[in-house]
Amino acid sequence: MSPNPKAAVTDIEARLQQALSPLSLSVQDDSHHHAGHAGAREGGHYSVTVVSTRFTGLNRVARHRLVYHSLGELMQKGIHALVIDARTPDEPNKP
């Protein structure tokens, strides 16, 4: 993954778009909240909100696994922490 934060977000978005065909996707770089913490050297901190029909019938753990699988090697190189909000189109937004 690129050391450029904007390029990293673009890479994450592209992989999730390709794998999940989401109706809605938001990727946020939260790394600035973790500056100086030991994990900050190992990769970025990101939050992902994704709405996809691919999550229908899957529990929360299975949805997260699908997101991790979609990101592939980025989970080992480039992403230190990932907050995931994975919903189907029928599920309400979190408050």
N, CA, C and O atoms as a CHARMM CRD file, in Angstrom:
* protein
*
  380
    1    1 MET  N      0.83800  -1.15900   0.00000 PROA 1      0.00000
    2    1 MET  CA     0.00000   0.00000   0.00000 PROA 1      0.00000
    3    1 MET  C      0.88700   1.22700   0.00000 PROA 1      0.00000
    4    1 MET  O      1.98000   1.21700   0.56700 PROA 1      0.00000
    5    2 SER  N      0.42300   2.25800  -0.62400 PROA 2      0.00000
    6    2 SER  CA     1.18400   3.49300  -0.73000 PROA 2      0.00000
    7    2 SER  C      1.31100   4.18000   0.62400 PROA 2      0.00000
    8    2 SER  O      0.37000   4.14700   1.41700 PROA 2      0.00000
    9    3 PRO  N      2.47200   4.81200   0.91200 PROA 3      0.00000
   10    3 PRO  CA     2.60800   5.57300   2.14900 PROA 3      0.00000
   11    3 PRO  C      1.76700   6.85200   2.11600 PROA 3      0.00000
   12    3 PRO  O      1.54100   7.47200   3.15500 PROA 3      0.00000
   13    4 ASN  N      1.30400   7.24700   0.92700 PROA 4      0.00000
   14    4 ASN  CA     0.45200   8.41500   0.76200 PROA 4      0.00000
   15    4 ASN  C     -0.94600   8.07600   1.28900 PROA 4      0.00000
   16    4 ASN  O     -1.59000   7.17100   0.75900 PROA 4      0.00000
   17    5 PRO  N     -1.43500   8.78300   2.32500 PROA 5      0.00000
   18    5 PRO  CA    -2.73800   8.44900   2.91300 PROA 5      0.00000
   19    5 PRO  C     -3.89100   8.48800   1.91300 PROA 5      0.00000
   20    5 PRO  O     -4.76600   7.62300   1.95900 PROA 5      0.00000
   21    6 LYS  N     -3.91100   9.46900   1.01200 PROA 6      0.00000
   22    6 LYS  CA    -4.99700   9.54800   0.03200 PROA 6      0.00000
   23    6 LYS  C     -4.94900   8.36800  -0.92200 PROA 6      0.00000
   24    6 LYS  O     -5.99300   7.83600  -1.29700 PROA 6      0.00000
   25    7 ALA  N     -3.75700   7.95100  -1.31900 PROA 7      0.00000
   26    7 ALA  CA    -3.61500   6.79400  -2.20300 PROA 7      0.00000
   27    7 ALA  C     -4.03700   5.52300  -1.47900 PROA 7      0.00000
   28    7 ALA  O     -4.62000   4.63000  -2.09300 PROA 7      0.00000
   29    8 ALA  N     -3.75400   5.42900  -0.19400 PROA 8      0.00000
   30    8 ALA  CA    -4.14200   4.25300   0.58900 PROA 8      0.00000
   31    8 ALA  C     -5.66000   4.14200   0.65500 PROA 8      0.00000
   32    8 ALA  O     -6.20700   3.05400   0.48300 PROA 8      0.00000
   33    9 VAL  N     -6.34100   5.24800   0.90100 PROA 9      0.00000
   34    9 VAL  CA    -7.80500   5.25200   0.94300 PROA 9      0.00000
   35    9 VAL  C     -8.36000   4.84800  -0.42000 PROA 9      0.00000
   36    9 VAL  O     -9.31000   4.06900  -0.49800 PROA 9      0.00000
   37   10 THR  N     -7.77500   5.37200  -1.48600 PROA 10     0.00000
   38   10 THR  CA    -8.21000   5.02800  -2.84200 PROA 10     0.00000
   39   10 THR  C     -8.02800   3.54100  -3.11200 PROA 10     0.00000
   40   10 THR  O     -8.88800   2.91900  -3.73600 PROA 10     0.00000
   41   11 ASP  N     -6.93300   2.96600  -2.65500 PROA 11     0.00000
   42   11 ASP  CA    -6.66100   1.53600  -2.83400 PROA 11     0.00000
   43   11 ASP  C     -7.69000   0.69300  -2.07500 PROA 11     0.00000
   44   11 ASP  O     -8.20700  -0.28800  -2.61200 PROA 11     0.00000
   45   12 ILE  N     -7.98200   1.06600  -0.85200 PROA 12     0.00000
   46   12 ILE  CA    -8.98400   0.35000  -0.05400 PROA 12     0.00000
   47   12 ILE  C    -10.34500   0.43600  -0.74100 PROA 12     0.00000
   48   12 ILE  O    -11.04100  -0.57100  -0.87800 PROA 12     0.00000
   49   13 GLU  N    -10.72200   1.63800  -1.17300 PROA 13     0.00000
   50   13 GLU  CA   -12.00400   1.82300  -1.85400 PROA 13     0.00000
   51   13 GLU  C    -12.10300   0.95900  -3.10900 PROA 13     0.00000
   52   13 GLU  O    -13.12800   0.31900  -3.34300 PROA 13     0.00000
   53   14 ALA  N    -11.05400   0.93800  -3.90600 PROA 14     0.00000
   54   14 ALA  CA   -11.06900   0.17000  -5.15600 PROA 14     0.00000
   55   14 ALA  C    -11.26500  -1.31800  -4.89200 PROA 14     0.00000
   56   14 ALA  O    -12.04000  -1.97600  -5.58700 PROA 14     0.00000
   57   15 ARG  N    -10.57200  -1.84600  -3.90000 PROA 15     0.00000
   58   15 ARG  CA   -10.69300  -3.27800  -3.59000 PROA 15     0.00000
   59   15 ARG  C    -12.08800  -3.62400  -3.07900 PROA 15     0.00000
   60   15 ARG  O    -12.64900  -4.65600  -3.44600 PROA 15     0.00000
   61   16 LEU  N    -12.64300  -2.76600  -2.23600 PROA 16     0.00000
   62   16 LEU  CA   -13.97800  -3.03400  -1.71100 PROA 16     0.00000
   63   16 LEU  C    -15.04500  -2.86600  -2.79100 PROA 16     0.00000
   64   16 LEU  O    -16.01700  -3.62000  -2.82600 PROA 16     0.00000
   65   17 GLN  N    -14.86700  -1.88600  -3.66500 PROA 17     0.00000
   66   17 GLN  CA   -15.80200  -1.71200  -4.79000 PROA 17     0.00000
   67   17 GLN  C    -15.82100  -2.95900  -5.65600 PROA 17     0.00000
   68   17 GLN  O    -16.88700  -3.46700  -6.00500 PROA 17     0.00000
   69   18 GLN  N    -14.64500  -3.44600  -5.99700 PROA 18     0.00000
   70   18 GLN  CA   -14.54300  -4.60300  -6.87600 PROA 18     0.00000
   71   18 GLN  C    -15.13700  -5.85700  -6.23100 PROA 18     0.00000
   72   18 GLN  O    -15.84800  -6.61200  -6.89400 PROA 18     0.00000
   73   19 ALA  N    -14.86100  -6.08300  -4.97600 PROA 19     0.00000
   74   19 ALA  CA   -15.27600  -7.32000  -4.31400 PROA 19     0.00000
   75   19 ALA  C    -16.73000  -7.31800  -3.85100 PROA 19     0.00000
   76   19 ALA  O    -17.38800  -8.35800  -3.86400 PROA 19     0.00000
   77   20 LEU  N    -17.23500  -6.14900  -3.44000 PROA 20     0.00000
   78   20 LEU  CA   -18.53500  -6.11200  -2.77700 PROA 20     0.00000
   79   20 LEU  C    -19.63100  -5.39800  -3.55700 PROA 20     0.00000
   80   20 LEU  O    -20.80000  -5.48200  -3.17800 PROA 20     0.00000
   81   21 SER  N    -19.28800  -4.70200  -4.63000 PROA 21     0.00000
   82   21 SER  CA   -20.27200  -3.92500  -5.40300 PROA 21     0.00000
   83   21 SER  C    -21.21700  -3.16600  -4.46800 PROA 21     0.00000
   84   21 SER  O    -22.43400  -3.33800  -4.54100 PROA 21     0.00000
   85   22 PRO  N    -20.66700  -2.33700  -3.60000 PROA 22     0.00000
   86   22 PRO  CA   -21.50200  -1.69500  -2.58300 PROA 22     0.00000
   87   22 PRO  C    -22.45100  -0.64500  -3.15400 PROA 22     0.00000
   88   22 PRO  O    -22.16600  -0.00700  -4.16800 PROA 22     0.00000
   89   23 LEU  N    -23.57700  -0.48600  -2.48000 PROA 23     0.00000
   90   23 LEU  CA   -24.50300   0.59300  -2.80100 PROA 23     0.00000
   91   23 LEU  C    -23.99300   1.89100  -2.19200 PROA 23     0.00000
   92   23 LEU  O    -24.28000   2.98200  -2.68400 PROA 23     0.00000
   93   24 SER  N    -23.23500   1.75300  -1.11700 PROA 24     0.00000
   94   24 SER  CA   -22.65200   2.89900  -0.42300 PROA 24     0.00000
   95   24 SER  C    -21.32200   2.46400   0.18400 PROA 24     0.00000
   96   24 SER  O    -21.20100   1.36900   0.73400 PROA 24     0.00000
   97   25 LEU  N    -20.33100   3.34200   0.07400 PROA 25     0.00000
   98   25 LEU  CA   -19.00700   3.03900   0.62500 PROA 25     0.00000
   99   25 LEU  C    -18.33800   4.32000   1.08900 PROA 25     0.00000
  100   25 LEU  O    -18.29200   5.31600   0.36600 PROA 25     0.00000
  101   26 SER  N    -17.82200   4.27700   2.30900 PROA 26     0.00000
  102   26 SER  CA   -17.06900   5.39700   2.85900 PROA 26     0.00000
  103   26 SER  C    -15.82800   4.83700   3.54700 PROA 26     0.00000
  104   26 SER  O    -15.92200   3.93600   4.38000 PROA 26     0.00000
  105   27 VAL  N    -14.67400   5.37700   3.19300 PROA 27     0.00000
  106   27 VAL  CA   -13.41800   4.98100   3.82900 PROA 27     0.00000
  107   27 VAL  C    -12.78100   6.24100   4.39900 PROA 27     0.00000
  108   27 VAL  O    -12.59000   7.22600   3.68700 PROA 27     0.00000
  109   28 GLN  N    -12.45800   6.20400   5.67300 PROA 28     0.00000
  110   28 GLN  CA   -11.86500   7.35600   6.34400 PROA 28     0.00000
  111   28 GLN  C    -10.52100   6.96800   6.93500 PROA 28     0.00000
  112   28 GLN  O    -10.39100   5.91900   7.56700 PROA 28     0.00000
  113   29 ASP  N     -9.52700   7.81400   6.72900 PROA 29     0.00000
  114   29 ASP  CA    -8.20500   7.61400   7.32400 PROA 29     0.00000
  115   29 ASP  C     -8.20300   8.26200   8.70500 PROA 29     0.00000
  116   29 ASP  O     -8.28600   9.48400   8.82900 PROA 29     0.00000
  117   30 ASP  N     -8.10700   7.43800   9.73000 PROA 30     0.00000
  118   30 ASP  CA    -8.10300   7.91700  11.11600 PROA 30     0.00000
  119   30 ASP  C     -6.70100   7.93400  11.72000 PROA 30     0.00000
  120   30 ASP  O     -6.55200   8.09500  12.93100 PROA 30     0.00000
  121   31 SER  N     -5.68600   7.77000  10.89600 PROA 31     0.00000
  122   31 SER  CA    -4.30900   7.63300  11.38400 PROA 31     0.00000
  123   31 SER  C     -3.84900   8.81700  12.22200 PROA 31     0.00000
  124   31 SER  O     -3.06800   8.64800  13.15800 PROA 31     0.00000
  125   32 HSD  N     -4.32600  10.01100  11.89500 PROA 32     0.00000
  126   32 HSD  CA    -3.89200  11.19800  12.63500 PROA 32     0.00000
  127   32 HSD  C     -4.29800  11.13500  14.11000 PROA 32     0.00000
  128   32 HSD  O     -3.68700  11.80000  14.94600 PROA 32     0.00000
  129   33 HSD  N     -5.31200  10.35100  14.43100 PROA 33     0.00000
  130   33 HSD  CA    -5.73000  10.19300  15.83000 PROA 33     0.00000
  131   33 HSD  C     -4.76700   9.30600  16.61900 PROA 33     0.00000
  132   33 HSD  O     -4.83100   9.24400  17.84600 PROA 33     0.00000
  133   34 HSD  N     -3.87900   8.62400  15.90500 PROA 34     0.00000
  134   34 HSD  CA    -2.99300   7.64700  16.54100 PROA 34     0.00000
  135   34 HSD  C     -1.51400   8.00000  16.39400 PROA 34     0.00000
  136   34 HSD  O     -0.64900   7.15700  16.63200 PROA 34     0.00000
  137   35 ALA  N     -1.22500   9.21800  16.01200 PROA 35     0.00000
  138   35 ALA  CA     0.16600   9.64900  15.84800 PROA 35     0.00000
  139   35 ALA  C      0.92400   9.45300  17.15700 PROA 35     0.00000
  140   35 ALA  O      0.44300   9.81900  18.22900 PROA 35     0.00000
  141   36 GLY  N      2.10600   8.87500  17.05200 PROA 36     0.00000
  142   36 GLY  CA     2.94900   8.66000  18.20900 PROA 36     0.00000
  143   36 GLY  C      2.71900   7.34000  18.91600 PROA 36     0.00000
  144   36 GLY  O      3.50800   6.95800  19.78000 PROA 36     0.00000
  145   37 HSD  N      1.66700   6.64500  18.57100 PROA 37     0.00000
  146   37 HSD  CA     1.39100   5.34400  19.19600 PROA 37     0.00000
  147   37 HSD  C      2.13300   4.27300  18.40300 PROA 37     0.00000
  148   37 HSD  O      2.29400   4.39100  17.18800 PROA 37     0.00000
  149   38 ALA  N      2.57500   3.25000  19.08300 PROA 38     0.00000
  150   38 ALA  CA     3.47700   2.24800  18.49500 PROA 38     0.00000
  151   38 ALA  C      2.95900   1.65700  17.19500 PROA 38     0.00000
  152   38 ALA  O      3.74000   1.44500  16.26800 PROA 38     0.00000
  153   39 GLY  N      1.66400   1.38400  17.10200 PROA 39     0.00000
  154   39 GLY  CA     1.11300   0.78100  15.89300 PROA 39     0.00000
  155   39 GLY  C      1.09300   1.70400  14.69900 PROA 39     0.00000
  156   39 GLY  O      0.95100   1.24700  13.56500 PROA 39     0.00000
  157   40 ALA  N      1.23100   2.99400  14.93200 PROA 40     0.00000
  158   40 ALA  CA     1.17700   3.96000  13.83700 PROA 40     0.00000
  159   40 ALA  C      2.30900   3.74100  12.83800 PROA 40     0.00000
  160   40 ALA  O      2.18000   4.11200  11.67200 PROA 40     0.00000
  161   41 ARG  N      3.41600   3.14200  13.28000 PROA 41     0.00000
  162   41 ARG  CA     4.53700   2.88900  12.36700 PROA 41     0.00000
  163   41 ARG  C      4.26200   1.70600  11.44800 PROA 41     0.00000
  164   41 ARG  O      4.83100   1.61700  10.36000 PROA 41     0.00000
  165   42 GLU  N      3.39400   0.79900  11.88000 PROA 42     0.00000
  166   42 GLU  CA     3.14600  -0.44700  11.15000 PROA 42     0.00000
  167   42 GLU  C      2.10800  -0.30700  10.05000 PROA 42     0.00000
  168   42 GLU  O      1.98400  -1.20000   9.21100 PROA 42     0.00000
  169   43 GLY  N      1.36700   0.77800  10.02900 PROA 43     0.00000
  170   43 GLY  CA     0.33500   0.95900   9.01600 PROA 43     0.00000
  171   43 GLY  C     -0.71000   1.93400   9.50400 PROA 43     0.00000
  172   43 GLY  O     -0.65400   2.42200  10.63200 PROA 43     0.00000
  173   44 GLY  N     -1.66300   2.20700   8.63600 PROA 44     0.00000
  174   44 GLY  CA    -2.67900   3.19800   8.93300 PROA 44     0.00000
  175   44 GLY  C     -3.85400   2.65200   9.72100 PROA 44     0.00000
  176   44 GLY  O     -4.04900   1.44200   9.83900 PROA 44     0.00000
  177   45 HSD  N     -4.62700   3.57800  10.25400 PROA 45     0.00000
  178   45 HSD  CA    -5.86000   3.28500  10.97200 PROA 45     0.00000
  179   45 HSD  C     -7.00300   3.80700  10.10200 PROA 45     0.00000
  180   45 HSD  O     -7.00400   4.97400   9.71100 PROA 45     0.00000
  181   46 TYR  N     -7.96600   2.95400   9.80200 PROA 46     0.00000
  182   46 TYR  CA    -9.04200   3.31700   8.88400 PROA 46     0.00000
  183   46 TYR  C    -10.39500   2.90700   9.44400 PROA 46     0.00000
  184   46 TYR  O    -10.50400   1.96100  10.22400 PROA 46     0.00000
  185   47 SER  N    -11.43700   3.64800   9.02700 PROA 47     0.00000
  186   47 SER  CA   -12.82500   3.30000   9.31700 PROA 47     0.00000
  187   47 SER  C    -13.52600   3.10200   7.98200 PROA 47     0.00000
  188   47 SER  O    -13.37600   3.90900   7.06500 PROA 47     0.00000
  189   48 VAL  N    -14.29400   2.01800   7.88100 PROA 48     0.00000
  190   48 VAL  CA   -15.00500   1.68800   6.65300 PROA 48     0.00000
  191   48 VAL  C    -16.48700   1.52300   6.97300 PROA 48     0.00000
  192   48 VAL  O    -16.84900   0.79200   7.89500 PROA 48     0.00000
  193   49 THR  N    -17.33100   2.19500   6.21900 PROA 49     0.00000
  194   49 THR  CA   -18.77100   1.96900   6.26600 PROA 49     0.00000
  195   49 THR  C    -19.16500   1.49200   4.88300 PROA 49     0.00000
  196   49 THR  O    -18.95300   2.19100   3.89300 PROA 49     0.00000
  197   50 VAL  N    -19.74300   0.29100   4.81500 PROA 50     0.00000
  198   50 VAL  CA   -20.08400  -0.29300   3.52100 PROA 50     0.00000
  199   50 VAL  C    -21.47000  -0.92600   3.59600 PROA 50     0.00000
  200   50 VAL  O    -21.78200  -1.67300   4.52300 PROA 50     0.00000
  201   51 VAL  N    -22.29600  -0.60400   2.59100 PROA 51     0.00000
  202   51 VAL  CA   -23.63400  -1.17200   2.46800 PROA 51     0.00000
  203   51 VAL  C    -23.64600  -1.99200   1.18900 PROA 51     0.00000
  204   51 VAL  O    -23.41300  -1.47000   0.09800 PROA 51     0.00000
  205   52 SER  N    -23.92300  -3.29300   1.33600 PROA 52     0.00000
  206   52 SER  CA   -23.88400  -4.19100   0.18300 PROA 52     0.00000
  207   52 SER  C    -24.88000  -5.33500   0.35500 PROA 52     0.00000
  208   52 SER  O    -25.09600  -5.82500   1.46400 PROA 52     0.00000
  209   53 THR  N    -25.47600  -5.74900  -0.74600 PROA 53     0.00000
  210   53 THR  CA   -26.35200  -6.92200  -0.71300 PROA 53     0.00000
  211   53 THR  C    -25.54900  -8.19200  -0.45400 PROA 53     0.00000
  212   53 THR  O    -26.12100  -9.21100  -0.06800 PROA 53     0.00000
  213   54 ARG  N    -24.24400  -8.14800  -0.65800 PROA 54     0.00000
  214   54 ARG  CA   -23.38500  -9.31500  -0.39400 PROA 54     0.00000
  215   54 ARG  C    -23.40600  -9.72400   1.07800 PROA 54     0.00000
  216   54 ARG  O    -23.03700 -10.85100   1.40800 PROA 54     0.00000
  217   55 PHE  N    -23.82900  -8.83400   1.95800 PROA 55     0.00000
  218   55 PHE  CA   -23.87500  -9.13300   3.39200 PROA 55     0.00000
  219   55 PHE  C    -25.17800  -9.81100   3.82300 PROA 55     0.00000
  220   55 PHE  O    -25.29800 -10.25200   4.96600 PROA 55     0.00000
  221   56 THR  N    -26.14400  -9.89400   2.92000 PROA 56     0.00000
  222   56 THR  CA   -27.43500 -10.49600   3.25700 PROA 56     0.00000
  223   56 THR  C    -27.24600 -11.93500   3.73300 PROA 56     0.00000
  224   56 THR  O    -26.59500 -12.74500   3.07300 PROA 56     0.00000
  225   57 GLY  N    -27.82800 -12.23300   4.88900 PROA 57     0.00000
  226   57 GLY  CA   -27.75100 -13.57900   5.44700 PROA 57     0.00000
  227   57 GLY  C    -26.46900 -13.88400   6.20600 PROA 57     0.00000
  228   57 GLY  O    -26.32000 -14.97800   6.75100 PROA 57     0.00000
  229   58 LEU  N    -25.54000 -12.93100   6.24800 PROA 58     0.00000
  230   58 LEU  CA   -24.27200 -13.13900   6.95600 PROA 58     0.00000
  231   58 LEU  C    -24.31600 -12.46400   8.32100 PROA 58     0.00000
  232   58 LEU  O    -24.85400 -11.36600   8.46400 PROA 58     0.00000
  233   59 ASN  N    -23.74700 -13.12900   9.32300 PROA 59     0.00000
  234   59 ASN  CA   -23.65200 -12.49400  10.63200 PROA 59     0.00000
  235   59 ASN  C    -22.48600 -11.49900  10.62100 PROA 59     0.00000
  236   59 ASN  O    -21.75300 -11.38700   9.63800 PROA 59     0.00000
  237   60 ARG  N    -22.33900 -10.79400  11.72100 PROA 60     0.00000
  238   60 ARG  CA   -21.31700  -9.74300  11.80900 PROA 60     0.00000
  239   60 ARG  C    -19.90400 -10.27200  11.55700 PROA 60     0.00000
  240   60 ARG  O    -19.12700  -9.64000  10.84100 PROA 60     0.00000
  241   61 VAL  N    -19.56900 -11.41200  12.13200 PROA 61     0.00000
  242   61 VAL  CA   -18.23200 -11.98400  11.95600 PROA 61     0.00000
  243   61 VAL  C    -17.99400 -12.33900  10.49000 PROA 61     0.00000
  244   61 VAL  O    -16.92400 -12.05000   9.95200 PROA 61     0.00000
  245   62 ALA  N    -18.96000 -12.95100   9.84800 PROA 62     0.00000
  246   62 ALA  CA   -18.81700 -13.32500   8.43600 PROA 62     0.00000
  247   62 ALA  C    -18.68300 -12.09100   7.54700 PROA 62     0.00000
  248   62 ALA  O    -17.94000 -12.11200   6.56600 PROA 62     0.00000
  249   63 ARG  N    -19.38300 -11.03700   7.87700 PROA 63     0.00000
  250   63 ARG  CA   -19.27700  -9.78500   7.11200 PROA 63     0.00000
  251   63 ARG  C    -17.86300  -9.21000   7.23100 PROA 63     0.00000
  252   63 ARG  O    -17.26500  -8.78800   6.24100 PROA 63     0.00000
  253   64 HSD  N    -17.34600  -9.20200   8.45200 PROA 64     0.00000
  254   64 HSD  CA   -15.99500  -8.68100   8.66300 PROA 64     0.00000
  255   64 HSD  C    -14.96900  -9.53900   7.92700 PROA 64     0.00000
  256   64 HSD  O    -14.02700  -9.01200   7.33500 PROA 64     0.00000
  257   65 ARG  N    -15.14500 -10.84100   7.96300 PROA 65     0.00000
  258   65 ARG  CA   -14.23300 -11.72500   7.23400 PROA 65     0.00000
  259   65 ARG  C    -14.26700 -11.43600   5.74000 PROA 65     0.00000
  260   65 ARG  O    -13.22900 -11.46000   5.07900 PROA 65     0.00000
  261   66 LEU  N    -15.44400 -11.16500   5.20900 PROA 66     0.00000
  262   66 LEU  CA   -15.56800 -10.84600   3.78800 PROA 66     0.00000
  263   66 LEU  C    -14.82100  -9.55400   3.45800 PROA 66     0.00000
  264   66 LEU  O    -14.15800  -9.46500   2.42500 PROA 66     0.00000
  265   67 VAL  N    -14.92700  -8.56400   4.32500 PROA 67     0.00000
  266   67 VAL  CA   -14.18800  -7.31000   4.12000 PROA 67     0.00000
  267   67 VAL  C    -12.68500  -7.57600   4.18600 PROA 67     0.00000
  268   67 VAL  O    -11.94000  -7.11400   3.32200 PROA 67     0.00000
  269   68 TYR  N    -12.23200  -8.31400   5.20100 PROA 68     0.00000
  270   68 TYR  CA   -10.80100  -8.63100   5.32500 PROA 68     0.00000
  271   68 TYR  C    -10.30000  -9.37400   4.09300 PROA 68     0.00000
  272   68 TYR  O     -9.23400  -9.05900   3.56100 PROA 68     0.00000
  273   69 HSD  N    -11.06700 -10.35500   3.64300 PROA 69     0.00000
  274   69 HSD  CA   -10.68000 -11.12800   2.45500 PROA 69     0.00000
  275   69 HSD  C    -10.59200 -10.21100   1.23100 PROA 69     0.00000
  276   69 HSD  O     -9.68700 -10.35700   0.40900 PROA 69     0.00000
  277   70 SER  N    -11.51700  -9.28000   1.11400 PROA 70     0.00000
  278   70 SER  CA   -11.52600  -8.34300  -0.01400 PROA 70     0.00000
  279   70 SER  C    -10.28400  -7.46100  -0.03100 PROA 70     0.00000
  280   70 SER  O     -9.80800  -7.07300  -1.09800 PROA 70     0.00000
  281   71 LEU  N     -9.76500  -7.14700   1.14000 PROA 71     0.00000
  282   71 LEU  CA    -8.58500  -6.28000   1.23400 PROA 71     0.00000
  283   71 LEU  C     -7.27900  -7.05500   1.06600 PROA 71     0.00000
  284   71 LEU  O     -6.22700  -6.45800   0.83700 PROA 71     0.00000
  285   72 GLY  N     -7.34500  -8.37300   1.17900 PROA 72     0.00000
  286   72 GLY  CA    -6.18100  -9.22500   0.91900 PROA 72     0.00000
  287   72 GLY  C     -4.96200  -8.83800   1.72500 PROA 72     0.00000
  288   72 GLY  O     -5.03400  -8.66300   2.94100 PROA 72     0.00000
  289   73 GLU  N     -3.83900  -8.70500   1.03500 PROA 73     0.00000
  290   73 GLU  CA    -2.55500  -8.45500   1.70000 PROA 73     0.00000
  291   73 GLU  C     -2.46900  -7.08100   2.35900 PROA 73     0.00000
  292   73 GLU  O     -1.54800  -6.83600   3.13800 PROA 73     0.00000
  293   74 LEU  N     -3.40900  -6.17900   2.06400 PROA 74     0.00000
  294   74 LEU  CA    -3.39100  -4.87800   2.73600 PROA 74     0.00000
  295   74 LEU  C     -3.58000  -5.03900   4.24500 PROA 74     0.00000
  296   74 LEU  O     -3.13600  -4.19900   5.02800 PROA 74     0.00000
  297   75 MET  N     -4.24000  -6.12300   4.64300 PROA 75     0.00000
  298   75 MET  CA    -4.43700  -6.36800   6.07000 PROA 75     0.00000
  299   75 MET  C     -3.12400  -6.73100   6.75800 PROA 75     0.00000
  300   75 MET  O     -3.00100  -6.54700   7.96900 PROA 75     0.00000
  301   76 GLN  N     -2.15000  -7.23700   6.02400 PROA 76     0.00000
  302   76 GLN  CA    -0.84000  -7.55800   6.59800 PROA 76     0.00000
  303   76 GLN  C      0.16600  -6.42900   6.38800 PROA 76     0.00000
  304   76 GLN  O      1.10500  -6.27000   7.16900 PROA 76     0.00000
  305   77 LYS  N     -0.03700  -5.65500   5.33700 PROA 77     0.00000
  306   77 LYS  CA     0.87800  -4.55800   4.99800 PROA 77     0.00000
  307   77 LYS  C      0.04700  -3.31500   4.72400 PROA 77     0.00000
  308   77 LYS  O     -0.70100  -3.26300   3.74800 PROA 77     0.00000
  309   78 GLY  N      0.17900  -2.33700   5.56800 PROA 78     0.00000
  310   78 GLY  CA    -0.47300  -1.06400   5.28700 PROA 78     0.00000
  311   78 GLY  C     -1.65300  -0.72800   6.17500 PROA 78     0.00000
  312   78 GLY  O     -1.93000   0.45000   6.39800 PROA 78     0.00000
  313   79 ILE  N     -2.35900  -1.72800   6.68900 PROA 79     0.00000
  314   79 ILE  CA    -3.48100  -1.46200   7.58700 PROA 79     0.00000
  315   79 ILE  C     -3.12600  -2.02200   8.96000 PROA 79     0.00000
  316   79 ILE  O     -2.92000  -3.22500   9.12400 PROA 79     0.00000
  317   80 HSD  N     -3.05800  -1.12700   9.93800 PROA 80     0.00000
  318   80 HSD  CA    -2.78800  -1.56000  11.31700 PROA 80     0.00000
  319   80 HSD  C     -4.10400  -1.81300  12.05100 PROA 80     0.00000
  320   80 HSD  O     -4.22100  -2.76700  12.82000 PROA 80     0.00000
  321   81 ALA  N     -5.09400  -0.94600  11.80600 PROA 81     0.00000
  322   81 ALA  CA    -6.38400  -1.07500  12.48000 PROA 81     0.00000
  323   81 ALA  C     -7.50100  -0.71100  11.51300 PROA 81     0.00000
  324   81 ALA  O     -7.36400   0.20000  10.69600 PROA 81     0.00000
  325   82 LEU  N     -8.61500  -1.44300  11.62100 PROA 82     0.00000
  326   82 LEU  CA    -9.74500  -1.22000  10.72400 PROA 82     0.00000
  327   82 LEU  C    -11.04300  -1.33300  11.51200 PROA 82     0.00000
  328   82 LEU  O    -11.33300  -2.37200  12.10500 PROA 82     0.00000
  329   83 VAL  N    -11.81800  -0.25700  11.51300 PROA 83     0.00000
  330   83 VAL  CA   -13.15100  -0.25000  12.11000 PROA 83     0.00000
  331   83 VAL  C    -14.12600  -0.48900  10.96400 PROA 83     0.00000
  332   83 VAL  O    -14.09500   0.22200   9.96000 PROA 83     0.00000
  333   84 ILE  N    -14.99500  -1.49500  11.11400 PROA 84     0.00000
  334   84 ILE  CA   -15.89500  -1.87800  10.03000 PROA 84     0.00000
  335   84 ILE  C    -17.35000  -1.73800  10.46100 PROA 84     0.00000
  336   84 ILE  O    -17.75800  -2.26800  11.49500 PROA 84     0.00000
  337   85 ASP  N    -18.12600  -1.01900   9.65500 PROA 85     0.00000
  338   85 ASP  CA   -19.58300  -0.97500   9.76900 PROA 85     0.00000
  339   85 ASP  C    -20.09000  -1.55900   8.45700 PROA 85     0.00000
  340   85 ASP  O    -20.09400  -0.87300   7.43500 PROA 85     0.00000
  341   86 ALA  N    -20.51700  -2.82000   8.47500 PROA 86     0.00000
  342   86 ALA  CA   -20.94800  -3.53500   7.27000 PROA 86     0.00000
  343   86 ALA  C    -22.42800  -3.87600   7.39900 PROA 86     0.00000
  344   86 ALA  O    -22.82500  -4.64400   8.27500 PROA 86     0.00000
  345   87 ARG  N    -23.24200  -3.29300   6.51100 PROA 87     0.00000
  346   87 ARG  CA   -24.69100  -3.47600   6.58500 PROA 87     0.00000
  347   87 ARG  C    -25.28100  -3.85800   5.23700 PROA 87     0.00000
  348   87 ARG  O    -24.66600  -3.65700   4.19000 PROA 87     0.00000
  349   88 THR  N    -26.49500  -4.41700   5.28400 PROA 88     0.00000
  350   88 THR  CA   -27.26900  -4.65200   4.07200 PROA 88     0.00000
  351   88 THR  C    -28.08900  -3.39000   3.80200 PROA 88     0.00000
  352   88 THR  O    -28.21900  -2.54300   4.68700 PROA 88     0.00000
  353   89 PRO  N    -28.64300  -3.25100   2.59900 PROA 89     0.00000
  354   89 PRO  CA   -29.45900  -2.06900   2.30300 PROA 89     0.00000
  355   89 PRO  C    -30.69700  -1.95000   3.20200 PROA 89     0.00000
  356   89 PRO  O    -31.21100  -0.84900   3.40000 PROA 89     0.00000
  357   90 ASP  N    -31.17200  -3.06200   3.74000 PROA 90     0.00000
  358   90 ASP  CA   -32.37400  -3.04800   4.58100 PROA 90     0.00000
  359   90 ASP  C    -32.10200  -2.67700   6.03300 PROA 90     0.00000
  360   90 ASP  O    -33.04000  -2.43200   6.79200 PROA 90     0.00000
  361   91 GLU  N    -30.85200  -2.63400   6.42400 PROA 91     0.00000
  362   91 GLU  CA   -30.51400  -2.32200   7.81200 PROA 91     0.00000
  363   91 GLU  C    -30.34900  -0.81600   7.98900 PROA 91     0.00000
  364   91 GLU  O    -29.79200  -0.14200   7.12300 PROA 91     0.00000
  365   92 PRO  N    -30.83500  -0.29000   9.11400 PROA 92     0.00000
  366   92 PRO  CA   -30.75300   1.15900   9.34400 PROA 92     0.00000
  367   92 PRO  C    -29.32300   1.62800   9.61500 PROA 92     0.00000
  368   92 PRO  O    -28.45200   0.85800  10.02000 PROA 92     0.00000
  369   93 ASN  N    -29.12300   2.91100   9.37500 PROA 93     0.00000
  370   93 ASN  CA   -27.83600   3.52700   9.71500 PROA 93     0.00000
  371   93 ASN  C    -27.66300   3.50400  11.22000 PROA 93     0.00000
  372   93 ASN  O    -28.63700   3.55200  11.97200 PROA 93     0.00000
  373   94 LYS  N    -26.41600   3.43000  11.65000 PROA 94     0.00000
  374   94 LYS  CA   -26.14300   3.53900  13.08900 PROA 94     0.00000
  375   94 LYS  C    -26.34400   4.99000  13.49700 PROA 94     0.00000
  376   94 LYS  O    -26.07400   5.90100  12.71500 PROA 94     0.00000
  377   95 PRO  N    -26.82100   5.20800  14.72700 PROA 95     0.00000
  378   95 PRO  CA   -27.02000   6.59700  15.19700 PROA 95     0.00000
  379   95 PRO  C    -25.71300   7.33800  15.33200 PROA 95     0.00000
  380   95 PRO  O    -25.70300   8.50800  15.71300 PROA 95     0.00000
